[in-house]
Amino acid sequence: QVQLVESGGGPVQAGGSLRLSCAASVRSFSNYAMGWFRQVPGKERELVARISSAGSIYYEHSVKGRFTISRDNAKSTLSLQMNSLRPEDTAVYYCNIIGRSDYWGQGTKVTVFS
């Protein structure tokens, strides 16, 4: 049974930073590629960043150089450090196992104001 709990969102001024966390109740967490996704109303959920079980990392073009994804396998947690935030980063952010879409946590809302 999978449970994902995202936290760390909130309002932030453009140029500011936030750190998102995901507590994952996932058996054998270290074996899975994990990702951060975001969704704005009226649009599909999009992948922001992913990290493989071996630590290989991918970033969506618009966040490259500003966001940093990391994982702590001992604690089964996934993090997303977000710097130089822009209004267009405003969204609800979710974590999930890459390739899995049957379950999503509640997400954490990020609002970037100018």
Chimera marker file (.cmm) of the C-alpha trace (Angstrom):
<marker_set name="trace">
<marker id="1" x="0.000" y="0.000" z="0.000" r="1" g="1" b="0" radius="0.5"/>
<marker id="2" x="1.383" y="3.369" z="-1.044" r="1" g="1" b="0" radius="0.5"/>
<marker id="3" x="0.983" y="6.556" z="0.890" r="1" g="1" b="0" radius="0.5"/>
<marker id="4" x="2.538" y="9.857" z="-0.138" r="1" g="1" b="0" radius="0.5"/>
<marker id="5" x="2.362" y="12.995" z="1.984" r="1" g="1" b="0" radius="0.5"/>
<marker id="6" x="3.650" y="16.234" z="0.509" r="1" g="1" b="0" radius="0.5"/>
<marker id="7" x="4.427" y="19.311" z="2.577" r="1" g="1" b="0" radius="0.5"/>
<marker id="8" x="6.338" y="22.566" z="2.514" r="1" g="1" b="0" radius="0.5"/>
<marker id="9" x="4.260" y="24.623" z="0.124" r="1" g="1" b="0" radius="0.5"/>
<marker id="10" x="2.886" y="28.067" z="0.768" r="1" g="1" b="0" radius="0.5"/>
<marker id="11" x="2.934" y="31.635" z="-0.503" r="1" g="1" b="0" radius="0.5"/>
<marker id="12" x="6.297" y="33.095" z="-1.466" r="1" g="1" b="0" radius="0.5"/>
<marker id="13" x="7.433" y="36.229" z="-3.234" r="1" g="1" b="0" radius="0.5"/>
<marker id="14" x="8.980" y="35.887" z="-6.664" r="1" g="1" b="0" radius="0.5"/>
<marker id="15" x="12.692" y="35.241" z="-6.323" r="1" g="1" b="0" radius="0.5"/>
<marker id="16" x="12.224" y="33.437" z="-3.057" r="1" g="1" b="0" radius="0.5"/>
<marker id="17" x="12.743" y="29.815" z="-2.096" r="1" g="1" b="0" radius="0.5"/>
<marker id="18" x="10.770" y="26.905" z="-0.754" r="1" g="1" b="0" radius="0.5"/>
<marker id="19" x="11.686" y="23.353" z="0.118" r="1" g="1" b="0" radius="0.5"/>
<marker id="20" x="9.094" y="20.668" z="-0.488" r="1" g="1" b="0" radius="0.5"/>
<marker id="21" x="9.147" y="17.327" z="1.244" r="1" g="1" b="0" radius="0.5"/>
<marker id="22" x="7.456" y="14.044" z="0.492" r="1" g="1" b="0" radius="0.5"/>
<marker id="23" x="7.090" y="11.341" z="3.110" r="1" g="1" b="0" radius="0.5"/>
<marker id="24" x="6.611" y="8.082" z="1.273" r="1" g="1" b="0" radius="0.5"/>
<marker id="25" x="5.196" y="4.936" z="2.748" r="1" g="1" b="0" radius="0.5"/>
<marker id="26" x="6.444" y="2.753" z="-0.069" r="1" g="1" b="0" radius="0.5"/>
<marker id="27" x="7.846" y="-0.707" z="0.334" r="1" g="1" b="0" radius="0.5"/>
<marker id="28" x="11.390" y="-0.823" z="-0.995" r="1" g="1" b="0" radius="0.5"/>
<marker id="29" x="11.408" y="2.934" z="-1.608" r="1" g="1" b="0" radius="0.5"/>
<marker id="30" x="15.042" y="2.855" z="-2.671" r="1" g="1" b="0" radius="0.5"/>
<marker id="31" x="14.188" y="0.635" z="-5.650" r="1" g="1" b="0" radius="0.5"/>
<marker id="32" x="11.917" y="3.188" z="-7.293" r="1" g="1" b="0" radius="0.5"/>
<marker id="33" x="12.506" y="6.181" z="-9.466" r="1" g="1" b="0" radius="0.5"/>
<marker id="34" x="10.637" y="9.069" z="-7.856" r="1" g="1" b="0" radius="0.5"/>
<marker id="35" x="9.407" y="12.333" z="-9.228" r="1" g="1" b="0" radius="0.5"/>
<marker id="36" x="7.929" y="15.697" z="-8.417" r="1" g="1" b="0" radius="0.5"/>
<marker id="37" x="4.973" y="16.788" z="-10.519" r="1" g="1" b="0" radius="0.5"/>
<marker id="38" x="2.878" y="19.927" z="-10.585" r="1" g="1" b="0" radius="0.5"/>
<marker id="39" x="-0.564" y="20.840" z="-11.791" r="1" g="1" b="0" radius="0.5"/>
<marker id="40" x="-2.402" y="24.072" z="-12.350" r="1" g="1" b="0" radius="0.5"/>
<marker id="41" x="-6.186" y="24.239" z="-12.835" r="1" g="1" b="0" radius="0.5"/>
<marker id="42" x="-7.210" y="23.387" z="-16.363" r="1" g="1" b="0" radius="0.5"/>
<marker id="43" x="-3.890" y="21.819" z="-17.273" r="1" g="1" b="0" radius="0.5"/>
<marker id="44" x="-2.489" y="18.347" z="-17.124" r="1" g="1" b="0" radius="0.5"/>
<marker id="45" x="-0.144" y="17.332" z="-14.389" r="1" g="1" b="0" radius="0.5"/>
<marker id="46" x="3.457" y="17.690" z="-15.557" r="1" g="1" b="0" radius="0.5"/>
<marker id="47" x="6.725" y="16.180" z="-14.445" r="1" g="1" b="0" radius="0.5"/>
<marker id="48" x="9.053" y="18.721" z="-12.868" r="1" g="1" b="0" radius="0.5"/>
<marker id="49" x="11.966" y="16.558" z="-11.816" r="1" g="1" b="0" radius="0.5"/>
<marker id="50" x="12.762" y="12.917" z="-11.298" r="1" g="1" b="0" radius="0.5"/>
<marker id="51" x="15.492" y="10.946" z="-9.609" r="1" g="1" b="0" radius="0.5"/>
<marker id="52" x="16.233" y="7.323" z="-10.346" r="1" g="1" b="0" radius="0.5"/>
<marker id="53" x="17.032" y="4.639" z="-7.819" r="1" g="1" b="0" radius="0.5"/>
<marker id="54" x="20.677" y="5.093" z="-8.775" r="1" g="1" b="0" radius="0.5"/>
<marker id="55" x="20.528" y="8.854" z="-8.378" r="1" g="1" b="0" radius="0.5"/>
<marker id="56" x="20.289" y="9.940" z="-12.003" r="1" g="1" b="0" radius="0.5"/>
<marker id="57" x="18.380" y="13.182" z="-12.232" r="1" g="1" b="0" radius="0.5"/>
<marker id="58" x="16.222" y="14.863" z="-14.848" r="1" g="1" b="0" radius="0.5"/>
<marker id="59" x="14.738" y="18.360" z="-14.727" r="1" g="1" b="0" radius="0.5"/>
<marker id="60" x="12.057" y="19.889" z="-16.861" r="1" g="1" b="0" radius="0.5"/>
<marker id="61" x="13.599" y="22.682" z="-18.894" r="1" g="1" b="0" radius="0.5"/>
<marker id="62" x="11.946" y="25.605" z="-17.108" r="1" g="1" b="0" radius="0.5"/>
<marker id="63" x="13.186" y="24.574" z="-13.651" r="1" g="1" b="0" radius="0.5"/>
<marker id="64" x="16.689" y="23.479" z="-14.557" r="1" g="1" b="0" radius="0.5"/>
<marker id="65" x="19.240" y="25.437" z="-12.549" r="1" g="1" b="0" radius="0.5"/>
<marker id="66" x="16.624" y="26.597" z="-10.045" r="1" g="1" b="0" radius="0.5"/>
<marker id="67" x="15.216" y="23.397" z="-8.551" r="1" g="1" b="0" radius="0.5"/>
<marker id="68" x="17.106" y="20.531" z="-6.924" r="1" g="1" b="0" radius="0.5"/>
<marker id="69" x="15.601" y="17.117" z="-6.318" r="1" g="1" b="0" radius="0.5"/>
<marker id="70" x="17.029" y="14.780" z="-3.724" r="1" g="1" b="0" radius="0.5"/>
<marker id="71" x="16.096" y="11.640" z="-1.871" r="1" g="1" b="0" radius="0.5"/>
<marker id="72" x="16.878" y="10.044" z="1.452" r="1" g="1" b="0" radius="0.5"/>
<marker id="73" x="16.342" y="6.327" z="1.085" r="1" g="1" b="0" radius="0.5"/>
<marker id="74" x="16.955" y="5.665" z="4.776" r="1" g="1" b="0" radius="0.5"/>
<marker id="75" x="14.031" y="7.916" z="5.642" r="1" g="1" b="0" radius="0.5"/>
<marker id="76" x="11.935" y="7.206" z="2.535" r="1" g="1" b="0" radius="0.5"/>
<marker id="77" x="11.685" y="10.891" z="1.767" r="1" g="1" b="0" radius="0.5"/>
<marker id="78" x="11.899" y="12.923" z="-1.397" r="1" g="1" b="0" radius="0.5"/>
<marker id="79" x="12.708" y="16.635" z="-1.422" r="1" g="1" b="0" radius="0.5"/>
<marker id="80" x="12.553" y="19.489" z="-3.880" r="1" g="1" b="0" radius="0.5"/>
<marker id="81" x="14.539" y="22.636" z="-3.174" r="1" g="1" b="0" radius="0.5"/>
<marker id="82" x="13.057" y="25.447" z="-5.230" r="1" g="1" b="0" radius="0.5"/>
<marker id="83" x="15.027" y="28.668" z="-5.650" r="1" g="1" b="0" radius="0.5"/>
<marker id="84" x="14.467" y="31.778" z="-7.738" r="1" g="1" b="0" radius="0.5"/>
<marker id="85" x="10.772" y="31.056" z="-7.821" r="1" g="1" b="0" radius="0.5"/>
<marker id="86" x="8.632" y="32.638" z="-10.513" r="1" g="1" b="0" radius="0.5"/>
<marker id="87" x="4.886" y="33.291" z="-10.670" r="1" g="1" b="0" radius="0.5"/>
<marker id="88" x="4.612" y="30.590" z="-13.332" r="1" g="1" b="0" radius="0.5"/>
<marker id="89" x="5.818" y="28.044" z="-10.756" r="1" g="1" b="0" radius="0.5"/>
<marker id="90" x="2.507" y="28.488" z="-8.960" r="1" g="1" b="0" radius="0.5"/>
<marker id="91" x="0.832" y="25.071" z="-8.825" r="1" g="1" b="0" radius="0.5"/>
<marker id="92" x="-0.033" y="22.157" z="-6.609" r="1" g="1" b="0" radius="0.5"/>
<marker id="93" x="3.037" y="19.952" z="-6.322" r="1" g="1" b="0" radius="0.5"/>
<marker id="94" x="2.882" y="16.190" z="-5.954" r="1" g="1" b="0" radius="0.5"/>
<marker id="95" x="5.412" y="13.437" z="-5.519" r="1" g="1" b="0" radius="0.5"/>
<marker id="96" x="4.983" y="9.968" z="-6.913" r="1" g="1" b="0" radius="0.5"/>
<marker id="97" x="6.656" y="6.854" z="-8.126" r="1" g="1" b="0" radius="0.5"/>
<marker id="98" x="7.633" y="7.298" z="-11.759" r="1" g="1" b="0" radius="0.5"/>
<marker id="99" x="5.239" y="5.346" z="-13.935" r="1" g="1" b="0" radius="0.5"/>
<marker id="100" x="2.504" y="5.123" z="-11.351" r="1" g="1" b="0" radius="0.5"/>
<marker id="101" x="-0.683" y="7.163" z="-11.710" r="1" g="1" b="0" radius="0.5"/>
<marker id="102" x="-3.325" y="5.208" z="-9.852" r="1" g="1" b="0" radius="0.5"/>
<marker id="103" x="-2.639" y="6.973" z="-6.574" r="1" g="1" b="0" radius="0.5"/>
<marker id="104" x="-1.773" y="10.565" z="-5.767" r="1" g="1" b="0" radius="0.5"/>
<marker id="105" x="-1.331" y="12.276" z="-2.457" r="1" g="1" b="0" radius="0.5"/>
<marker id="106" x="-3.065" y="15.507" z="-1.535" r="1" g="1" b="0" radius="0.5"/>
<marker id="107" x="-0.244" y="17.635" z="-2.892" r="1" g="1" b="0" radius="0.5"/>
<marker id="108" x="1.132" y="20.857" z="-1.493" r="1" g="1" b="0" radius="0.5"/>
<marker id="109" x="0.186" y="24.211" z="-2.945" r="1" g="1" b="0" radius="0.5"/>
<marker id="110" x="2.846" y="26.686" z="-3.991" r="1" g="1" b="0" radius="0.5"/>
<marker id="111" x="1.810" y="30.256" z="-4.729" r="1" g="1" b="0" radius="0.5"/>
<marker id="112" x="4.437" y="32.634" z="-6.084" r="1" g="1" b="0" radius="0.5"/>
<marker id="113" x="3.399" y="36.279" z="-6.116" r="1" g="1" b="0" radius="0.5"/>
<marker id="114" x="5.167" y="39.181" z="-7.738" r="1" g="1" b="0" radius="0.5"/>
<link id1="1" id2="2" r="1" g="1" b="0" radius="0.2"/>
<link id1="2" id2="3" r="1" g="1" b="0" radius="0.2"/>
<link id1="3" id2="4" r="1" g="1" b="0" radius="0.2"/>
<link id1="4" id2="5" r="1" g="1" b="0" radius="0.2"/>
<link id1="5" id2="6" r="1" g="1" b="0" radius="0.2"/>
<link id1="6" id2="7" r="1" g="1" b="0" radius="0.2"/>
<link id1="7" id2="8" r="1" g="1" b="0" radius="0.2"/>
<link id1="8" id2="9" r="1" g="1" b="0" radius="0.2"/>
<link id1="9" id2="10" r="1" g="1" b="0" radius="0.2"/>
<link id1="10" id2="11" r="1" g="1" b="0" radius="0.2"/>
<link id1="11" id2="12" r="1" g="1" b="0" radius="0.2"/>
<link id1="12" id2="13" r="1" g="1" b="0" radius="0.2"/>
<link id1="13" id2="14" r="1" g="1" b="0" radius="0.2"/>
<link id1="14" id2="15" r="1" g="1" b="0" radius="0.2"/>
<link id1="15" id2="16" r="1" g="1" b="0" radius="0.2"/>
<link id1="16" id2="17" r="1" g="1" b="0" radius="0.2"/>
<link id1="17" id2="18" r="1" g="1" b="0" radius="0.2"/>
<link id1="18" id2="19" r="1" g="1" b="0" radius="0.2"/>
<link id1="19" id2="20" r="1" g="1" b="0" radius="0.2"/>
<link id1="20" id2="21" r="1" g="1" b="0" radius="0.2"/>
<link id1="21" id2="22" r="1" g="1" b="0" radius="0.2"/>
<link id1="22" id2="23" r="1" g="1" b="0" radius="0.2"/>
<link id1="23" id2="24" r="1" g="1" b="0" radius="0.2"/>
<link id1="24" id2="25" r="1" g="1" b="0" radius="0.2"/>
<link id1="25" id2="26" r="1" g="1" b="0" radius="0.2"/>
<link id1="26" id2="27" r="1" g="1" b="0" radius="0.2"/>
<link id1="27" id2="28" r="1" g="1" b="0" radius="0.2"/>
<link id1="28" id2="29" r="1" g="1" b="0" radius="0.2"/>
<link id1="29" id2="30" r="1" g="1" b="0" radius="0.2"/>
<link id1="30" id2="31" r="1" g="1" b="0" radius="0.2"/>
<link id1="31" id2="32" r="1" g="1" b="0" radius="0.2"/>
<link id1="32" id2="33" r="1" g="1" b="0" radius="0.2"/>
<link id1="33" id2="34" r="1" g="1" b="0" radius="0.2"/>
<link id1="34" id2="35" r="1" g="1" b="0" radius="0.2"/>
<link id1="35" id2="36" r="1" g="1" b="0" radius="0.2"/>
<link id1="36" id2="37" r="1" g="1" b="0" radius="0.2"/>
<link id1="37" id2="38" r="1" g="1" b="0" radius="0.2"/>
<link id1="38" id2="39" r="1" g="1" b="0" radius="0.2"/>
<link id1="39" id2="40" r="1" g="1" b="0" radius="0.2"/>
<link id1="40" id2="41" r="1" g="1" b="0" radius="0.2"/>
<link id1="41" id2="42" r="1" g="1" b="0" radius="0.2"/>
<link id1="42" id2="43" r="1" g="1" b="0" radius="0.2"/>
<link id1="43" id2="44" r="1" g="1" b="0" radius="0.2"/>
<link id1="44" id2="45" r="1" g="1" b="0" radius="0.2"/>
<link id1="45" id2="46" r="1" g="1" b="0" radius="0.2"/>
<link id1="46" id2="47" r="1" g="1" b="0" radius="0.2"/>
<link id1="47" id2="48" r="1" g="1" b="0" radius="0.2"/>
<link id1="48" id2="49" r="1" g="1" b="0" radius="0.2"/>
<link id1="49" id2="50" r="1" g="1" b="0" radius="0.2"/>
<link id1="50" id2="51" r="1" g="1" b="0" radius="0.2"/>
<link id1="51" id2="52" r="1" g="1" b="0" radius="0.2"/>
<link id1="52" id2="53" r="1" g="1" b="0" radius="0.2"/>
<link id1="53" id2="54" r="1" g="1" b="0" radius="0.2"/>
<link id1="54" id2="55" r="1" g="1" b="0" radius="0.2"/>
<link id1="55" id2="56" r="1" g="1" b="0" radius="0.2"/>
<link id1="56" id2="57" r="1" g="1" b="0" radius="0.2"/>
<link id1="57" id2="58" r="1" g="1" b="0" radius="0.2"/>
<link id1="58" id2="59" r="1" g="1" b="0" radius="0.2"/>
<link id1="59" id2="60" r="1" g="1" b="0" radius="0.2"/>
<link id1="60" id2="61" r="1" g="1" b="0" radius="0.2"/>
<link id1="61" id2="62" r="1" g="1" b="0" radius="0.2"/>
<link id1="62" id2="63" r="1" g="1" b="0" radius="0.2"/>
<link id1="63" id2="64" r="1" g="1" b="0" radius="0.2"/>
<link id1="64" id2="65" r="1" g="1" b="0" radius="0.2"/>
<link id1="65" id2="66" r="1" g="1" b="0" radius="0.2"/>
<link id1="66" id2="67" r="1" g="1" b="0" radius="0.2"/>
<link id1="67" id2="68" r="1" g="1" b="0" radius="0.2"/>
<link id1="68" id2="69" r="1" g="1" b="0" radius="0.2"/>
<link id1="69" id2="70" r="1" g="1" b="0" radius="0.2"/>
<link id1="70" id2="71" r="1" g="1" b="0" radius="0.2"/>
<link id1="71" id2="72" r="1" g="1" b="0" radius="0.2"/>
<link id1="72" id2="73" r="1" g="1" b="0" radius="0.2"/>
<link id1="73" id2="74" r="1" g="1" b="0" radius="0.2"/>
<link id1="74" id2="75" r="1" g="1" b="0" radius="0.2"/>
<link id1="75" id2="76" r="1" g="1" b="0" radius="0.2"/>
<link id1="76" id2="77" r="1" g="1" b="0" radius="0.2"/>
<link id1="77" id2="78" r="1" g="1" b="0" radius="0.2"/>
<link id1="78" id2="79" r="1" g="1" b="0" radius="0.2"/>
<link id1="79" id2="80" r="1" g="1" b="0" radius="0.2"/>
<link id1="80" id2="81" r="1" g="1" b="0" radius="0.2"/>
<link id1="81" id2="82" r="1" g="1" b="0" radius="0.2"/>
<link id1="82" id2="83" r="1" g="1" b="0" radius="0.2"/>
<link id1="83" id2="84" r="1" g="1" b="0" radius="0.2"/>
<link id1="84" id2="85" r="1" g="1" b="0" radius="0.2"/>
<link id1="85" id2="86" r="1" g="1" b="0" radius="0.2"/>
<link id1="86" id2="87" r="1" g="1" b="0" radius="0.2"/>
<link id1="87" id2="88" r="1" g="1" b="0" radius="0.2"/>
<link id1="88" id2="89" r="1" g="1" b="0" radius="0.2"/>
<link id1="89" id2="90" r="1" g="1" b="0" radius="0.2"/>
<link id1="90" id2="91" r="1" g="1" b="0" radius="0.2"/>
<link id1="91" id2="92" r="1" g="1" b="0" radius="0.2"/>
<link id1="92" id2="93" r="1" g="1" b="0" radius="0.2"/>
<link id1="93" id2="94" r="1" g="1" b="0" radius="0.2"/>
<link id1="94" id2="95" r="1" g="1" b="0" radius="0.2"/>
<link id1="95" id2="96" r="1" g="1" b="0" radius="0.2"/>
<link id1="96" id2="97" r="1" g="1" b="0" radius="0.2"/>
<link id1="97" id2="98" r="1" g="1" b="0" radius="0.2"/>
<link id1="98" id2="99" r="1" g="1" b="0" radius="0.2"/>
<link id1="99" id2="100" r="1" g="1" b="0" radius="0.2"/>
<link id1="100" id2="101" r="1" g="1" b="0" radius="0.2"/>
<link id1="101" id2="102" r="1" g="1" b="0" radius="0.2"/>
<link id1="102" id2="103" r="1" g="1" b="0" radius="0.2"/>
<link id1="103" id2="104" r="1" g="1" b="0" radius="0.2"/>
<link id1="104" id2="105" r="1" g="1" b="0" radius="0.2"/>
<link id1="105" id2="106" r="1" g="1" b="0" radius="0.2"/>
<link id1="106" id2="107" r="1" g="1" b="0" radius="0.2"/>
<link id1="107" id2="108" r="1" g="1" b="0" radius="0.2"/>
<link id1="108" id2="109" r="1" g="1" b="0" radius="0.2"/>
<link id1="109" id2="110" r="1" g="1" b="0" radius="0.2"/>
<link id1="110" id2="111" r="1" g="1" b="0" radius="0.2"/>
<link id1="111" id2="112" r="1" g="1" b="0" radius="0.2"/>
<link id1="112" id2="113" r="1" g="1" b="0" radius="0.2"/>
<link id1="113" id2="114" r="1" g="1" b="0" radius="0.2"/>
</marker_set>
